[in-house]
Amino acid sequence: MKATRKLIAANFKQFFRDKTAVFFTFAFPLIFIVLFGWVFGGAENVSYEIGLVNNDESPVGGQIAGALGQVPIFDLAEGSLNETLQAVRDGELTAAIVIPADIAATIAGGGTAEVTIHYDPSQTQTTQIVLPVLRQVVDEINRQMTGAPVLLALSEESVLSQNLRFIDFFVPGVLAMSVMMSGLFGVIPLIEWREKKVLKRLGVTPLSRSTVVTSMVFFRLVLAIVQAVILIAVAYWMFGVQILGNWFALLGVLLLGTLAFIGIGYVVAARVKTVEGATPIINLITFPMMFLSGVFWPVDLMPDFIRPVITALPLTYLADGFRQVMVQSPPLYSMAIDVAVLGAWLVVCMVISIKLFRWE
């Protein structure tokens, strides 16, 4: 145990002597949060451009339009049917709501007036957010118009009940990115030790290989916790980002994600002999994940043909897990799937590393 403590202390000393490593571990993710927070921090709510076609000139049609205008996430733009539908096809509007004519007469005759929504079913933000909210609005209008009690109702909670801002979405993604970079670039000192024959010298000492690996992994876990505390504290004090979920769950996801990316880093370190050879390989791994895993923008905005790649990337599941715990964002996958995929990456990478790793 004493040897492990000595190695952990040596890792910390080596880390803080490397100014570049300190910068990319702490300052680099903080710069992302501060810059994007200043740019987008004032955007209080997510909103959707919705076209409105009101074909009813009676007070009832006006009341329905007024109720739709009160929805916080709807930014209504009234227009003609053809122009509005064309704007939906061109992607200028998220959806189009059409209020039919003679609603009062239809209801008086015992019929049901149909409010139609036109949308692109391939846009998941519409099916997951706009449609449930619109159903709630229509249900509320029904209750107000009829005054009858609702015996059985379908409850659909808006995903924006927590006032999700861009910065709330962004901070968990940056935390996931920092965990990825810390885990992958954290193997560089190990490769450097091998290159400079330090591992070979340690091999003739009473130290076991498990002690060396344990000290390095423990050091990276502590560093990940410190890094997360700094990022969360800055996000809270500067931009009011709240942690809505369980802190122990957040710690669990953080540790699992760190271990998974350390495992991926060890696969690289298993066969690469020099730092110069490892750096471009790690960059080749990190950059696609930074831009394809939903770190900076929602995965829903990605084209469909790239979805299989997104699904295969471990950072996708780490960012999704952080968002679920930290800001209770709508999940891409269940938390069980996020944990299972990260755990699978950890186990598979560790098995590969053990089989391929060379100490000299």
C-alpha positions as CSV (number, residue, x, y, z in Angstrom):
1,M,0.0,0.0,0.0
2,K,2.9,2.3,0.8
3,A,4.3,1.7,-2.7
4,T,1.0,2.5,-4.3
5,R,0.8,5.8,-2.4
6,K,4.3,6.7,-3.5
7,L,3.4,6.0,-7.1
8,I,0.2,8.1,-6.9
9,A,2.2,11.0,-5.4
10,A,4.7,10.6,-8.3
11,N,1.9,10.7,-10.8
12,F,0.5,13.9,-9.4
13,K,4.0,15.5,-9.4
14,Q,4.6,14.5,-13.0
15,F,1.2,15.7,-14.0
16,F,1.5,19.2,-12.5
17,R,5.0,19.7,-13.9
18,D,3.5,19.2,-17.4
19,K,1.9,22.6,-18.0
20,T,0.3,21.4,-21.3
21,A,-1.4,18.5,-19.5
22,V,-2.7,20.8,-16.8
23,F,-4.1,23.2,-19.4
24,F,-6.0,20.6,-21.4
25,T,-7.3,18.9,-18.2
26,F,-8.6,22.0,-16.5
27,A,-8.4,25.2,-18.6
28,F,-9.5,23.8,-21.9
29,P,-13.0,22.5,-20.9
30,L,-13.5,25.7,-18.8
31,I,-12.8,27.8,-21.8
32,F,-15.6,26.0,-23.7
33,I,-18.1,26.5,-20.9
34,V,-17.3,30.2,-20.4
35,L,-17.3,31.0,-24.1
36,F,-20.5,29.1,-25.0
37,G,-22.1,30.2,-21.7
38,W,-21.6,33.9,-22.6
39,V,-22.9,33.3,-26.1
40,F,-25.9,31.1,-25.3
41,G,-26.4,31.6,-21.5
42,G,-29.0,34.2,-22.0
43,A,-31.3,31.8,-24.0
44,E,-33.7,31.0,-21.2
45,N,-35.9,28.5,-23.0
46,V,-35.8,26.4,-26.1
47,S,-38.5,27.5,-28.5
48,Y,-39.9,26.1,-31.8
49,E,-41.2,28.1,-34.8
50,I,-44.8,26.9,-35.3
51,G,-47.0,28.1,-38.2
52,L,-50.6,28.9,-37.5
53,V,-53.4,28.9,-40.0
54,N,-56.7,30.1,-38.4
55,N,-59.6,29.4,-40.7
56,D,-62.2,30.1,-38.1
57,E,-63.3,33.8,-37.7
58,S,-65.5,33.1,-34.7
59,P,-64.5,33.9,-31.1
60,V,-63.9,30.1,-30.6
61,G,-61.1,30.1,-33.2
62,G,-59.6,33.2,-31.6
63,Q,-59.6,31.5,-28.2
64,I,-57.9,28.4,-29.6
65,A,-55.2,30.6,-31.3
66,G,-54.8,32.6,-28.0
67,A,-54.3,29.4,-26.0
68,L,-51.7,28.2,-28.5
69,G,-49.9,31.6,-28.2
70,Q,-49.6,31.1,-24.5
71,V,-47.5,28.0,-24.8
72,P,-43.9,29.1,-23.8
73,I,-42.1,26.9,-26.3
74,F,-44.3,27.9,-29.3
75,D,-43.2,30.9,-31.4
76,L,-46.3,31.3,-33.6
77,A,-46.2,32.7,-37.1
78,E,-49.6,33.2,-38.7
79,G,-50.0,32.8,-42.5
80,S,-51.9,31.1,-45.3
81,L,-52.1,27.4,-45.6
82,N,-50.0,27.0,-48.7
83,E,-47.2,29.3,-47.5
84,T,-47.1,27.7,-44.1
85,L,-47.0,24.1,-45.4
86,Q,-44.2,25.1,-47.8
87,A,-42.2,26.6,-44.9
88,V,-42.6,23.3,-43.0
89,R,-41.3,21.3,-46.1
90,D,-38.4,23.7,-46.4
91,G,-37.5,23.3,-42.7
92,E,-38.2,27.0,-41.9
93,L,-41.0,25.9,-39.5
94,T,-41.1,23.0,-37.1
95,A,-44.8,22.3,-37.7
96,A,-48.0,23.9,-38.9
97,I,-51.3,24.0,-36.9
98,V,-54.5,24.4,-38.8
99,I,-57.6,25.6,-37.0
100,P,-60.7,24.5,-39.1
101,A,-63.6,26.8,-40.0
102,D,-67.0,26.9,-38.3
103,I,-65.8,25.2,-35.1
104,A,-68.8,26.5,-33.1
105,A,-71.3,25.1,-35.7
106,T,-69.5,21.7,-35.8
107,I,-69.6,21.4,-32.0
108,A,-73.3,22.6,-31.8
109,G,-74.2,19.9,-34.3
110,G,-72.6,17.2,-32.1
111,G,-69.6,16.7,-34.2
112,T,-65.9,16.9,-33.4
113,A,-63.8,19.7,-34.8
114,E,-60.3,18.5,-35.8
115,V,-57.3,20.7,-35.3
116,T,-54.7,19.5,-37.7
117,I,-50.9,19.6,-37.2
118,H,-48.7,19.1,-40.2
119,Y,-45.1,18.0,-39.5
120,D,-42.1,16.1,-40.7
121,P,-42.1,12.7,-38.9
122,S,-38.4,12.3,-39.5
123,Q,-37.8,15.3,-37.1
124,T,-37.7,13.6,-33.7
125,Q,-37.9,16.9,-31.8
126,T,-41.4,17.4,-33.2
127,T,-42.6,13.9,-32.3
128,Q,-41.0,14.0,-28.9
129,I,-41.7,17.6,-27.8
130,V,-44.1,19.5,-30.0
131,L,-46.8,16.8,-30.4
132,P,-47.1,15.9,-26.7
133,V,-47.3,19.6,-25.7
134,L,-50.0,20.2,-28.4
135,R,-52.0,17.2,-27.1
136,Q,-52.0,18.8,-23.6
137,V,-53.1,22.1,-25.0
138,V,-56.0,20.5,-26.9
139,D,-57.0,18.5,-23.8
140,E,-57.1,21.7,-21.8
141,I,-59.1,23.5,-24.4
142,N,-61.6,20.6,-24.4
143,R,-62.0,20.8,-20.6
144,Q,-62.5,24.5,-20.7
145,M,-65.1,24.4,-23.5
146,T,-67.1,21.5,-22.2
147,G,-66.7,21.9,-18.5
148,A,-67.1,18.2,-18.1
149,P,-64.8,16.3,-15.8
150,V,-62.2,14.1,-17.4
151,L,-62.5,10.6,-16.1
152,L,-59.4,9.2,-17.8
153,A,-56.6,11.3,-19.2
154,L,-53.2,10.6,-20.7
155,S,-50.5,12.5,-18.8
156,E,-47.6,13.7,-21.0
157,E,-45.1,15.9,-19.2
158,S,-43.3,18.5,-21.2
159,V,-39.5,17.9,-21.6
160,L,-39.1,21.6,-20.9
161,S,-40.6,21.5,-17.4
162,Q,-37.2,22.2,-16.0
163,N,-36.5,25.3,-18.2
164,L,-33.7,23.5,-20.1
165,R,-31.4,26.1,-21.6
166,F,-28.6,25.6,-24.1
167,I,-26.0,26.0,-21.3
168,D,-27.8,23.3,-19.3
169,F,-27.5,21.0,-22.3
170,F,-23.9,22.0,-23.0
171,V,-22.2,21.6,-19.6
172,P,-22.7,17.8,-19.2
173,G,-21.4,17.4,-22.7
174,V,-18.2,19.3,-21.9
175,L,-17.8,17.3,-18.7
176,A,-18.1,14.1,-20.8
177,M,-15.6,15.5,-23.3
178,S,-13.1,16.3,-20.5
179,V,-13.5,12.8,-19.1
180,M,-12.7,11.3,-22.5
181,M,-9.6,13.5,-23.0
182,S,-8.4,12.8,-19.5
183,G,-8.8,9.1,-19.9
184,L,-7.2,8.8,-23.3
185,F,-4.4,11.3,-22.9
186,G,-3.7,9.9,-19.5
187,V,-1.9,6.9,-21.0
188,I,0.7,9.2,-22.5
189,P,2.9,9.1,-19.3
190,L,2.7,5.3,-19.4
191,I,4.0,5.2,-22.9
192,E,6.7,7.8,-22.0
193,W,7.8,5.6,-19.1
194,R,8.1,2.6,-21.4
195,E,10.0,4.7,-24.0
196,K,12.4,6.0,-21.4
197,K,12.9,2.5,-19.9
198,V,11.3,3.6,-16.6
199,L,9.0,0.6,-16.7
200,K,11.9,-1.7,-17.3
201,R,13.7,-0.3,-14.2
202,L,10.5,-0.7,-12.2
203,G,10.3,-4.3,-13.3
204,V,13.5,-5.2,-11.4
205,T,12.1,-3.7,-8.2
206,P,9.8,-5.4,-5.7
207,L,6.9,-3.4,-7.2
208,S,4.2,-5.6,-8.9
209,R,2.7,-4.6,-12.2
210,S,-0.7,-4.4,-10.6
211,T,0.6,-1.8,-8.1
212,V,1.9,0.4,-11.0
213,V,-1.4,0.1,-12.9
214,T,-3.5,0.6,-9.8
215,S,-1.7,3.8,-8.9
216,M,-2.1,5.3,-12.4
217,V,-5.8,4.4,-12.5
218,F,-6.5,5.8,-9.0
219,F,-4.7,9.0,-9.9
220,R,-6.8,9.4,-13.0
221,L,-10.0,8.8,-11.0
222,V,-9.1,11.4,-8.4
223,L,-8.2,13.8,-11.2
224,A,-11.6,13.2,-12.9
225,I,-13.4,14.0,-9.7
226,V,-11.4,17.2,-9.2
227,Q,-12.0,18.2,-12.8
228,A,-15.7,17.6,-12.5
229,V,-16.0,19.6,-9.3
230,I,-14.3,22.6,-10.9
231,L,-16.4,22.4,-14.1
232,I,-19.7,22.1,-12.1
233,A,-18.7,24.9,-9.7
234,V,-17.9,27.3,-12.5
235,A,-21.1,26.4,-14.4
236,Y,-23.1,26.9,-11.3
237,W,-21.6,30.3,-10.1
238,M,-21.3,31.8,-13.6
239,F,-24.4,30.5,-15.4
240,G,-26.7,29.0,-12.7
241,V,-26.5,25.5,-14.0
242,Q,-28.2,23.3,-11.3
243,I,-27.6,19.6,-10.6
244,L,-31.1,18.2,-10.5
245,G,-30.3,14.6,-10.1
246,N,-28.6,12.4,-7.5
247,W,-25.0,13.3,-6.7
248,F,-24.0,9.6,-6.0
249,A,-25.4,8.6,-9.4
250,L,-23.4,11.4,-11.0
251,L,-20.3,10.1,-9.2
252,G,-21.0,6.6,-10.4
253,V,-21.4,7.7,-14.1
254,L,-18.2,9.8,-13.8
255,L,-16.1,6.9,-12.4
256,L,-17.5,4.4,-14.9
257,G,-16.9,6.8,-17.8
258,T,-13.4,7.5,-16.7
259,L,-12.6,3.8,-16.4
260,A,-14.0,3.1,-19.8
261,F,-11.9,5.7,-21.5
262,I,-8.8,4.7,-19.5
263,G,-9.4,1.2,-20.9
264,I,-9.6,2.6,-24.5
265,G,-6.4,4.5,-23.8
266,Y,-4.7,1.3,-22.6
267,V,-5.6,-0.4,-25.9
268,V,-3.6,2.4,-27.6
269,A,-0.8,2.1,-25.2
270,A,-0.7,-1.7,-25.5
271,R,1.2,-1.6,-28.8
272,V,2.3,1.9,-29.6
273,K,5.9,2.4,-28.6
274,T,6.4,6.1,-28.7
275,V,4.6,9.3,-27.5
276,E,4.9,10.7,-31.1
277,G,3.1,7.6,-32.4
278,A,0.4,7.6,-29.7
279,T,-0.6,11.3,-30.0
280,P,-2.1,11.2,-33.6
281,I,-3.9,8.0,-32.8
282,I,-5.5,9.4,-29.7
283,N,-6.4,12.6,-31.7
284,L,-8.0,10.4,-34.4
285,I,-10.1,8.8,-31.7
286,T,-11.1,11.9,-29.8
287,F,-12.0,14.4,-32.5
288,P,-14.8,12.3,-34.2
289,M,-16.3,11.6,-30.8
290,M,-16.2,15.3,-29.9
291,F,-18.3,16.3,-32.9
292,L,-20.5,13.2,-33.4
293,S,-21.5,12.3,-29.8
294,G,-23.8,15.2,-29.0
295,V,-21.3,17.1,-26.9
296,F,-22.0,20.5,-28.6
297,W,-25.4,20.0,-30.2
298,P,-28.3,17.5,-30.0
299,V,-27.8,14.2,-31.7
300,D,-31.3,14.8,-33.3
301,L,-29.7,17.4,-35.5
302,M,-27.3,14.8,-37.1
303,P,-28.2,13.3,-40.5
304,D,-29.7,9.8,-40.4
305,F,-26.9,8.1,-42.4
306,I,-24.4,8.9,-39.6
307,R,-26.6,7.5,-36.8
308,P,-24.9,4.1,-36.7
309,V,-21.6,5.7,-36.0
310,I,-23.1,7.8,-33.3
311,T,-24.6,4.7,-31.7
312,A,-21.2,3.0,-31.6
313,L,-19.3,5.8,-29.8
314,P,-18.9,5.5,-26.1
315,L,-18.9,9.3,-25.6
316,T,-22.6,9.3,-26.8
317,Y,-23.6,7.2,-23.8
318,L,-21.5,9.1,-21.3
319,A,-22.8,12.5,-22.4
320,D,-26.4,11.1,-22.3
321,G,-25.9,9.7,-18.8
322,F,-24.5,13.0,-17.5
323,R,-27.4,14.9,-19.0
324,Q,-30.0,12.6,-17.5
325,V,-28.4,12.9,-14.0
326,M,-27.3,16.5,-14.0
327,V,-30.2,18.4,-15.8
328,Q,-32.8,15.6,-16.3
329,S,-32.7,16.1,-20.0
330,P,-34.8,13.8,-22.3
331,P,-32.7,10.6,-22.6
332,L,-31.4,9.2,-25.9
333,Y,-31.2,5.8,-24.1
334,S,-32.2,4.5,-20.8
335,M,-29.7,4.9,-18.0
336,A,-29.4,1.1,-17.9
337,I,-28.3,1.1,-21.5
338,D,-25.8,3.9,-21.0
339,V,-24.2,2.1,-18.1
340,A,-24.2,-1.3,-19.9
341,V,-22.5,0.1,-23.0
342,L,-19.8,2.0,-21.0
343,G,-19.3,-1.2,-18.9
344,A,-19.0,-3.3,-22.1
345,W,-16.4,-0.9,-23.5
346,L,-14.5,-1.1,-20.2
347,V,-14.4,-4.9,-20.0
348,V,-13.6,-5.4,-23.7
349,C,-10.8,-2.8,-23.8
350,M,-9.3,-4.2,-20.6
351,V,-9.3,-7.7,-21.9
352,I,-7.6,-6.5,-25.1
353,S,-5.1,-4.5,-23.2
354,I,-4.1,-7.4,-20.9
355,K,-3.5,-9.6,-23.9
356,L,-1.5,-7.1,-26.0
357,F,0.3,-5.0,-23.4
358,R,4.1,-5.0,-23.4
359,W,6.1,-3.5,-20.6
360,E,9.2,-3.1,-22.7
